[in-house]
């Protein structure tokens, strides 16, 4: 089994070259000396927040997860993403039973989607235009889904930051139901999709350790 490890996401001293914008920021120093700032509430000091996170994780589906690919880098600071309806839960991007249940975003459908563990990341672009933010994905739970005209607002609570390479290498991508073998991969397409995958088994296969997962027997 591969032995990938979770990117370290821990509070660090404030550096002059890496301004923080909120009390719950975390930064990640990469090997090139740059800094990626995340406005995450991973380890909240508020016991109510911790309890909410634990309940959300323990309630996660072990049959499906949702993947949201966006071009908006504000996902790393706002804990919110906006998806145009034309890219959301399309029939070709979700299992048929999920399409019937959730595509209209009824109250029942939204509550079901909130139970799905979620990975959110930025769309891959040409290597020349790739920033450090393109290299990371946010593992989170969703706590709000709201229609806003032709857009859908999704608010989420981050649980961990994961390097995208750890889930898109060809050896492990299949376990996440990700197409990474074609010139245009699933990370090149802006979309909100649902995968029929036990995300926690996939994490284990990929060697992604120390992320919050529900207690269950495989």
C-alpha positions in Angstrom: 0.0 0.0 0.0 1.2 3.5 -0.7 2.1 5.6 2.3 1.0 9.1 1.3 0.5 11.5 4.2 -1.9 14.3 4.7 -0.4 17.7 4.0 0.3 19.4 7.3 -2.3 21.9 8.1 -1.5 23.5 11.4 -1.4 27.0 12.9 1.9 28.6 12.2 3.5 31.9 13.4 2.5 34.9 11.3 5.2 35.8 8.8 5.6 39.3 7.3 5.3 37.8 3.8 2.2 35.8 4.5 -0.6 38.1 5.8 -3.6 36.4 7.4 -7.1 37.6 6.8 -9.0 35.9 9.7 -8.6 34.3 13.1 -8.9 30.8 11.7 -6.3 30.9 9.0 -3.7 28.2 8.4 -0.8 28.4 6.0 1.2 25.8 4.2 4.8 26.4 3.3 5.8 24.7 0.1 9.3 23.6 -0.9 9.8 26.6 -3.1 9.3 29.0 -0.2 5.8 30.2 -1.1 2.9 30.2 1.2 -0.7 29.0 0.7 -3.2 30.5 3.1 -6.4 28.7 4.0 -9.2 30.3 6.0 -10.2 26.9 7.7 -12.0 26.0 10.8 -10.3 22.6 11.2 -9.6 22.6 14.9 -12.1 25.0 16.3 -11.7 26.1 19.9 -15.5 26.3 20.1 -16.9 23.1 21.6 -20.1 23.6 19.7 -18.2 23.8 16.4 -16.2 20.6 17.3 -19.4 18.8 18.1 -21.0 19.9 14.9 -18.0 18.7 12.9 -17.9 15.3 14.7 -21.6 14.8 14.0 -21.2 15.7 10.4 -18.3 13.3 9.9 -20.1 10.4 11.7 -23.2 11.1 9.5 -21.2 10.9 6.2 -22.4 8.5 3.5 -20.1 5.6 2.9 -21.6 5.0 -0.6 -21.2 8.3 -2.3 -19.1 11.5 -2.3 -19.4 14.7 -4.2 -16.7 16.5 -6.2 -16.9 20.2 -7.0 -14.4 21.6 -9.4 -14.4 25.4 -9.8 -12.2 28.2 -11.2 -12.8 30.5 -8.2 -9.8 30.6 -5.8 -12.0 32.3 -3.2 -12.9 28.8 -2.0 -9.7 29.0 0.1 -10.8 32.1 2.0 -14.6 32.2 2.0 -15.6 28.6 2.7 -18.2 29.0 0.0 -18.4 28.1 -3.7 -20.9 29.1 -6.4 -21.8 26.7 -9.1 -23.8 27.6 -12.2 -26.9 25.5 -12.6 -25.6 24.4 -16.1 -22.7 22.7 -14.4 -24.5 21.2 -11.4 -25.6 17.6 -10.9 -26.0 16.9 -14.6 -27.3 13.5 -15.6 -24.0 12.3 -17.0 -22.2 13.3 -13.8 -24.2 11.6 -11.1 -25.6 8.1 -10.5 -29.1 7.8 -11.9 -30.7 7.4 -8.4 -29.0 10.6 -7.2 -30.1 12.5 -10.3 -33.7 11.5 -9.7 -33.5 12.4 -6.0 -31.3 15.5 -5.9 -31.0 17.3 -9.3 -34.1 19.5 -8.6 -32.6 20.5 -5.3 -35.7 19.8 -3.3 -35.5 20.2 0.4 -35.1 16.4 0.7 -32.5 16.4 -2.0 -30.4 19.1 -0.4 -30.5 17.3 3.0 -29.3 14.2 1.3 -26.4 16.0 -0.4 -25.3 17.5 2.9 -24.6 14.0 4.1 -22.1 13.3 1.3 -18.4 13.9 2.1 -17.1 16.5 -0.3 -13.9 17.4 -2.1 -13.6 20.9 -3.6 -10.8 22.0 -5.8 -9.8 24.5 -8.5 -9.9 23.5 -12.1 -6.6 22.4 -13.6 -5.2 24.8 -16.2 -2.0 24.9 -18.2 1.1 24.3 -16.2 2.3 27.8 -17.0 -0.7 29.2 -15.3 -0.9 26.8 -12.4 -0.6 28.5 -9.0 0.0 26.8 -5.6 -3.7 26.9 -5.0 -4.3 24.6 -8.0 -2.3 21.9 -6.3 -4.6 21.5 -3.3 -8.1 20.1 -2.6 -10.4 20.8 0.4 -12.0 17.8 2.1 -15.1 19.2 3.8 -18.8 18.9 4.7 -21.5 21.0 3.2 -23.8 23.0 5.6 -25.8 25.1 3.1 -27.1 24.7 -0.4 -29.1 27.6 -1.8 -30.4 28.5 -5.2 -29.6 32.0 -6.3 -31.1 32.6 -9.7 -29.1 30.6 -12.2 -26.4 29.9 -9.6 -26.2 27.6 -6.6 -24.4 28.7 -3.5 -22.7 26.0 -1.4 -21.2 26.8 2.0 -18.9 24.3 3.5 -16.8 23.6 6.6 -13.2 22.4 5.8 -11.9 19.3 7.5 -8.5 18.9 5.8 -6.4 20.0 2.9 -5.2 17.3 0.6 -2.6 17.5 -2.2 -4.5 16.8 -5.5 -1.6 14.6 -6.7 -2.4 12.1 -4.0 -5.8 11.4 -5.4 -5.2 11.8 -9.1 -2.2 9.6 -9.7 -3.3 6.9 -12.1 -2.7 4.1 -9.6 -5.3 5.6 -7.1 -7.5 7.7 -9.3 -9.8 4.7 -10.2 -10.6 4.3 -6.5 -11.9 7.8 -6.4 -13.8 7.2 -9.7 -11.7 9.9 -11.4 -10.8 10.0 -15.0 -7.1 10.9 -15.2 -5.9 9.0 -18.2 -7.3 11.3 -20.9 -6.0 14.6 -22.1 -9.0 16.3 -20.5 -9.4 14.9 -17.0 -12.2 15.3 -14.4 -10.1 18.2 -12.9 -10.2 20.1 -16.2 -13.9 20.4 -16.2 -16.0 22.8 -14.0 -18.7 20.6 -12.5 -20.5 19.5 -9.4 -20.7 15.7 -9.6 -21.5 12.8 -7.3 -19.4 9.6 -7.4 -20.6 6.2 -6.2 -17.5 5.6 -4.1 -16.7 4.9 -0.4 -14.4 7.9 0.0 -12.9 6.6 3.2 -11.8 3.3 1.6 -10.3 5.4 -1.2 -8.4 7.5 1.3 -7.0 4.4 2.9 -5.9 2.9 -0.4 -4.2 6.2 -1.4 -2.4 6.3 2.0 -4.1 9.6 3.0 -4.0 9.3 6.7 -5.1 11.5 9.7 -8.2 12.9 8.0 -11.5 12.8 9.9 -13.5 9.8 8.9 -16.6 8.1 10.4 -16.1 5.1 12.7 -17.1 1.9 10.8 -15.9 -1.5 10.0 -14.7 -2.1 6.4 
